[in-house]
Amino acid sequence: MATKRSYGEACRFAHALDLVGERWALLVVRELLLGPKRFTDLRAGLPHASSNILSERLRDLEQGAVIQRRKLPPPAASIVYELTEWGRELEPVVTKLGAWGARSPFPPDSQEIGPDSIGLALRSLFDAELAGDLEATYGLQIGEQRFRVGIAGGELALNRGAASDPGASIALADAPTLAAVLTGELPLDDALDSGAARIEGSKQAAKRFLRLFPMPEPCACAGAEPALQQIA
């Protein structure tokens, strides 16, 4: 397949970078891992990507069979972008890369983070040993975005949409608020007192849920000062 730029190598790693190594490409993949999105939704999730660049990345990824377009049935009748079956195989790549980045000794310059990004971070941070034999369903609202979270058999399933009959529902003002609660920068009780967080149902169940995502220790790299804990 012809790409705009290529490393020109037969190496499979180099070819993978030909397909998803352009700026914004993997972030587009990240935005679609939890389900299809319209162009406007992608723009909202990637506010620093111009419309022209985003259109170019979508075209490249579609030509590379990583994503595809689909028209929703009436009354929506709008075009959405979604990962192909092959494109969805990038999920462990994205989450592992995020987990690796979370251990960087150098914190990111920006504290900006979106709902889908932190949703995927929950997948990578989930500690099955802490969950034990827990079987529960939770509702999670980040800003206006709703997610349903299921835990069973030491595994976590997180998808867009409202949860039915959850043991607890947690609503956060925005993604940075959830990040601050998870890292311990903002104690949950303080978030509740300020109105930045709300819990419906069992508060004990909600607190247990939030403890299932411990922050990784920063890399003890030679010559680098340890970074503050950060979300993957």
QUIDA-V461987 format. One line per field, one symbol per residue. phi: phi as a letter, one per 20 degrees, with the letter a starting at -180 (. if undefined). psi: psi as a letter, one per 40 degrees, with the letter a starting at -180 (. if undefined). A space follows every 50 residues. Layout:
phi=???
psi=???
This chain:
phi=.edfcbfmcegffffffgecefgnffffggfdfepfbfgffffffcfeef gffffffffffffemecbebeffgefldecdbffgfffffgfffffffff ffeffdfffddfbdgfffffffffegdfffflefcbccdcddmeedcdcd calmcddcbfofeelffbcdddgafgffgfffenfcggfffffenfbccd nfffffffgffecffffffeefmcfgeffbef
psi=hhidiiefiehddddddddeeihedddddddedeiiiidddddddgeehi dddddddddddddeediiihhiiiedfihihiiidddeeedddddddddd deehehiidiehiiddddddddddehhddddbehhihihhhhbehiihhh hifeihhhiiiiihfidihhhididdddddddeedhiddddddeeeiihh ahddddddddeegihihihgihehhhiiiii.
